[in-house]
Amino acid sequence: MERVKPIFKDDKYQHDFEQNGFVTLPMLNNVQVDELNSFFASTQKQHETVANLHHTTTDTENIELINLVDKKIKSIFLPELDKVLCNFKALVGCFHIKETGSGSATGTHQDPTFVDELKYTSANVWVALQDIDKNNGSLYFIAGSNHAVSSLRVVPQFPPYYQSFHDSLLQMATHVPLKKGEAVIFNNSVIHGATENLSNHIRLAATLLVCSEQAEWLLYYKEKNAPTDRVEKYHLNLDTFISMPKGGRPNMQMFQEYLTYDFPQITKRDFIERTNKNSVNVLSYFQKIKKFISIRTI
């Protein structure tokens, strides 16, 4: 099988991204972070229309707000990403807000399938706009899970291949604390989640969805009780993404075809063997990389 084209300019970043499903790197300086924090503050009341403890700009379904935030994040992210990524394009940027309190954890999950993953890569660029650790909602990943099973991830829900041992995944997690301005770039197929925010302040991050430049943006949809031969495939663009209700069907004008798909299941033992075979020593990786990463300040 032909290797998917790299998206990182640096071979070490690309290697670790492929092996573990995620990589951390310095991204924004203090001035850039403060600019995003100030911009969020000017839109905070509009974001507060969503009642969930973890919510994003797109959850507001406020098209004017989503476009404003997307434009702002891209204006700051893209020049910096051009320094570290190659052959990529962006879909949508948004803020991720985690309110305080018990119950604010983000459960272990995978993101939807956005591209033909046999040929291309899609990833989330997730940037901390403050220091983030386990106490206020850091991300965690199951290293190497991007290799475990090639499985279609449809919206609004689907039976994940790890369904039988979902409750034990947290025991395998690698937690990724980030300093203000640091990014974690992760493959949309890697299993991940986030801890509760038990601090006294909201946890704020900015994200941008990116993929291989040659890829077509896609989304797969299946109604809850629809048969397995009624998986709907859609072309995706920014306008469609913005106007699509959360978990809802995309604009039918973007419909391409129906697919037949049987969602795979594997055992915990097979999962562990596959992830351990492909992932590098993550703890060693973080110890080494922290020696070289310093957040740029102005």
C-alpha positions as CSV (number, residue, x, y, z in Angstrom):
1,M,0.0,0.0,0.0
2,E,1.3,3.5,-0.9
3,R,2.2,5.6,2.1
4,V,0.0,8.6,2.8
5,K,2.0,11.7,2.0
6,P,3.5,13.5,5.0
7,I,2.0,16.8,6.3
8,F,4.9,17.8,8.5
9,K,8.1,19.3,7.1
10,D,10.1,17.9,10.0
11,D,10.8,14.2,9.7
12,K,10.7,13.7,13.5
13,Y,7.3,15.3,13.9
14,Q,6.0,13.3,11.0
15,H,7.4,10.0,12.4
16,D,5.8,10.6,15.8
17,F,2.6,11.8,14.4
18,E,2.3,8.6,12.3
19,Q,3.3,6.3,15.1
20,N,1.4,7.8,18.1
21,G,-1.4,9.7,16.3
22,F,-0.3,13.0,17.8
23,V,2.6,15.4,18.3
24,T,3.2,18.5,20.4
25,L,5.1,21.6,19.3
26,P,5.4,25.3,20.0
27,M,2.9,27.2,18.0
28,L,1.9,30.8,19.1
29,N,3.8,33.5,21.0
30,N,2.3,35.4,23.9
31,V,1.2,38.3,21.8
32,Q,-0.7,36.0,19.5
33,V,-2.3,34.1,22.4
34,D,-3.3,37.3,24.1
35,E,-4.9,38.5,20.8
36,L,-7.0,35.4,20.6
37,N,-8.0,35.6,24.3
38,S,-9.1,39.2,23.8
39,F,-11.1,38.3,20.7
40,F,-12.8,35.5,22.6
41,A,-13.6,37.9,25.5
42,S,-15.4,40.1,23.0
43,T,-17.6,37.2,21.9
44,Q,-17.9,35.4,25.2
45,K,-21.6,36.3,25.7
46,Q,-22.4,34.8,22.3
47,H,-20.6,31.6,23.2
48,E,-22.4,31.4,26.5
49,T,-25.7,30.7,24.7
50,V,-24.6,27.0,24.8
51,A,-25.4,25.3,28.1
52,N,-23.1,22.3,27.9
53,L,-20.0,22.2,30.2
54,H,-17.9,21.6,27.1
55,H,-18.8,23.5,24.0
56,T,-17.4,25.1,20.9
57,T,-18.1,28.0,18.6
58,T,-19.8,25.8,16.1
59,D,-22.2,24.6,18.9
60,T,-23.7,28.1,19.0
61,E,-25.1,27.6,15.4
62,N,-24.6,31.3,15.1
63,I,-23.4,31.5,11.5
64,E,-22.1,35.1,11.8
65,L,-20.1,34.3,14.9
66,I,-18.7,31.0,13.5
67,N,-17.5,32.9,10.4
68,L,-15.9,35.6,12.5
69,V,-14.1,33.2,14.8
70,D,-13.0,31.0,11.8
71,K,-11.5,34.0,10.0
72,K,-9.7,35.2,13.2
73,I,-8.2,31.9,14.0
74,K,-7.0,31.2,10.5
75,S,-5.4,34.7,10.3
76,I,-3.2,33.7,13.3
77,F,-2.8,30.0,12.8
78,L,-2.1,29.7,9.1
79,P,1.2,31.7,8.9
80,E,2.5,29.6,11.8
81,L,1.4,26.3,10.4
82,D,3.1,27.1,7.1
83,K,6.3,26.9,9.0
84,V,5.7,23.3,10.2
85,L,3.2,21.7,7.8
86,C,3.3,21.1,4.1
87,N,0.7,20.2,1.5
88,F,-2.2,21.0,3.7
89,K,-5.5,23.0,3.7
90,A,-7.8,24.1,6.5
91,L,-11.6,23.7,6.9
92,V,-12.8,25.5,10.1
93,G,-11.4,27.1,13.2
94,C,-13.2,27.5,16.5
95,F,-12.9,28.0,20.2
96,H,-13.2,25.1,22.6
97,I,-14.6,26.1,26.0
98,K,-14.6,23.8,29.0
99,E,-16.6,25.2,31.9
100,T,-15.7,24.5,35.5
101,G,-17.2,21.7,37.6
102,S,-17.7,18.0,38.0
103,G,-19.1,16.4,34.9
104,S,-17.0,18.6,32.5
105,A,-14.8,15.8,31.3
106,T,-14.9,15.0,27.6
107,G,-15.4,11.2,27.1
108,T,-13.1,9.0,25.2
109,H,-13.9,9.1,21.5
110,Q,-12.7,9.5,17.9
111,D,-13.5,12.4,15.6
112,P,-15.5,11.8,12.4
113,T,-13.9,10.6,9.2
114,F,-13.3,13.7,7.1
115,V,-11.1,12.3,4.2
116,D,-10.3,9.1,2.4
117,E,-7.9,7.9,5.0
118,L,-6.3,5.3,2.8
119,K,-4.8,8.2,0.7
120,Y,-4.9,11.3,2.9
121,T,-4.6,12.7,6.4
122,S,-6.9,14.9,8.5
123,A,-5.9,16.3,11.8
124,N,-7.0,18.8,14.5
125,V,-4.6,21.6,15.5
126,W,-5.4,22.2,19.2
127,V,-3.7,25.2,20.8
128,A,-3.8,26.0,24.5
129,L,-4.6,29.6,25.2
130,Q,-3.5,29.2,28.8
131,D,-1.5,26.6,30.7
132,I,-3.5,23.4,30.7
133,D,-3.0,20.3,32.8
134,K,-5.1,17.5,34.3
135,N,-6.7,19.9,36.8
136,N,-8.3,22.2,34.2
137,G,-9.0,19.9,31.3
138,S,-5.9,18.5,29.5
139,L,-6.3,16.2,26.5
140,Y,-5.2,12.6,26.7
141,F,-4.6,10.1,23.9
142,I,-4.4,6.3,23.4
143,A,-1.0,6.3,21.6
144,G,-1.0,4.2,18.5
145,S,-4.8,3.8,18.3
146,N,-4.7,5.5,14.9
147,H,-3.3,2.2,13.7
148,A,-5.6,-0.3,15.5
149,V,-8.4,-0.5,13.0
150,S,-9.3,1.3,9.8
151,S,-12.9,2.1,10.7
152,L,-15.4,4.5,9.2
153,R,-16.6,7.1,11.8
154,V,-20.0,8.4,10.9
155,V,-22.2,11.0,12.5
156,P,-24.2,11.4,14.7
157,Q,-23.1,8.1,16.3
158,F,-21.7,4.6,15.5
159,P,-20.6,1.5,17.3
160,P,-16.9,2.1,17.8
161,Y,-14.6,-0.9,17.3
162,Y,-13.5,-0.6,21.0
163,Q,-17.1,-0.8,22.2
164,S,-16.5,-3.9,24.3
165,F,-13.6,-2.4,26.3
166,H,-14.4,1.3,26.1
167,D,-14.5,1.7,29.9
168,S,-10.9,0.5,30.3
169,L,-9.4,2.9,27.7
170,L,-8.6,5.6,30.2
171,Q,-6.2,3.2,31.9
172,M,-4.1,3.3,28.7
173,A,-4.1,7.0,28.2
174,T,-1.2,9.4,27.8
175,H,-2.1,12.8,29.3
176,V,-0.7,15.8,27.4
177,P,-0.2,19.0,29.5
178,L,0.4,22.1,27.4
179,K,1.9,25.5,28.1
180,K,0.2,28.7,26.9
181,G,0.7,28.8,23.1
182,E,1.7,25.1,22.7
183,A,-0.2,22.9,20.2
184,V,-1.0,19.3,20.0
185,I,-1.7,18.2,16.4
186,F,-3.6,14.9,16.4
187,N,-4.9,12.6,13.7
188,N,-8.8,12.5,13.7
189,S,-8.7,8.7,14.0
190,V,-6.7,8.6,17.2
191,I,-8.8,7.9,20.4
192,H,-8.7,10.8,22.8
193,G,-10.6,12.7,25.5
194,A,-10.1,15.4,28.1
195,T,-10.2,15.6,31.9
196,E,-12.6,17.7,34.0
197,N,-12.0,21.3,34.6
198,L,-11.7,21.5,38.4
199,S,-10.2,25.0,38.4
200,N,-12.0,28.2,39.1
201,H,-11.8,29.5,35.5
202,I,-12.9,28.3,32.1
203,R,-10.4,26.4,30.1
204,L,-10.0,27.9,26.6
205,A,-8.4,26.5,23.5
206,A,-8.4,27.4,19.8
207,T,-8.6,24.7,17.1
208,L,-8.3,24.4,13.4
209,L,-9.2,21.3,11.3
210,V,-6.7,20.6,8.5
211,C,-6.1,17.9,5.9
212,S,-3.9,16.9,3.0
213,E,-4.1,19.5,0.3
214,Q,-5.2,17.0,-2.4
215,A,-7.9,15.5,-0.3
216,E,-11.7,16.1,-0.6
217,W,-13.4,17.0,2.6
218,L,-16.1,14.4,3.3
219,L,-18.6,13.5,6.0
220,Y,-20.5,10.2,6.5
221,Y,-24.0,10.2,8.1
222,K,-26.2,7.3,9.2
223,E,-29.5,7.6,11.0
224,K,-29.6,5.7,14.2
225,N,-31.8,2.8,13.0
226,A,-30.9,2.9,9.4
227,P,-29.5,-0.4,7.9
228,T,-25.8,-0.8,7.2
229,D,-26.4,-0.3,3.5
230,R,-27.7,3.3,4.0
231,V,-24.5,5.1,5.1
232,E,-24.7,8.5,3.4
233,K,-21.6,10.1,1.9
234,Y,-21.4,13.8,1.5
235,H,-18.9,16.4,0.2
236,L,-18.0,18.9,2.8
237,N,-17.0,22.6,2.6
238,L,-16.9,25.4,5.0
239,D,-20.5,26.7,4.3
240,T,-21.9,23.2,4.7
241,F,-20.0,22.6,7.9
242,I,-21.2,25.8,9.4
243,S,-24.8,25.4,8.5
244,M,-25.0,21.8,9.6
245,P,-26.8,21.2,12.9
246,K,-24.7,19.3,15.5
247,G,-25.1,15.6,14.8
248,G,-27.5,16.4,12.0
249,R,-27.6,15.5,8.3
250,P,-25.5,17.8,5.9
251,N,-27.2,19.7,3.1
252,M,-28.6,17.2,0.7
253,Q,-27.2,19.1,-2.2
254,M,-23.8,17.8,-1.1
255,F,-25.0,14.1,-1.1
256,Q,-22.8,11.8,-3.2
257,E,-23.8,8.2,-2.6
258,Y,-25.1,5.5,-0.3
259,L,-22.5,3.0,1.1
260,T,-22.8,-0.4,2.7
261,Y,-20.6,-0.6,5.8
262,D,-20.3,-3.1,8.6
263,F,-18.7,-1.6,11.6
264,P,-15.8,-3.8,12.9
265,Q,-15.2,-4.9,16.5
266,I,-12.0,-6.2,18.0
267,T,-11.0,-7.6,21.4
268,K,-9.0,-5.6,24.0
269,R,-6.1,-8.0,23.6
270,D,-5.9,-7.4,19.8
271,F,-6.2,-3.7,20.4
272,I,-3.3,-3.6,22.9
273,E,-1.1,-5.6,20.6
274,R,-1.8,-3.4,17.6
275,T,-1.3,-0.1,19.5
276,N,1.9,-1.3,21.3
277,K,3.3,-2.5,18.0
278,N,3.0,0.9,16.3
279,S,3.4,3.5,19.1
280,V,6.8,4.8,20.2
281,N,7.7,5.2,23.9
282,V,5.5,8.2,24.6
283,L,6.8,9.0,28.1
284,S,10.4,9.0,26.8
285,Y,9.2,11.1,23.8
286,F,7.7,13.8,26.0
287,Q,10.8,13.9,28.3
288,K,13.0,14.5,25.3
289,I,10.9,17.0,23.5
290,K,10.3,19.2,26.5
291,K,14.1,19.8,26.6
292,F,13.9,21.4,23.1
293,I,10.5,23.1,23.2
294,S,10.5,26.7,24.5
295,I,7.5,28.9,23.9
296,R,8.4,31.9,21.9
297,T,7.7,35.2,23.6
298,I,7.7,38.8,22.4
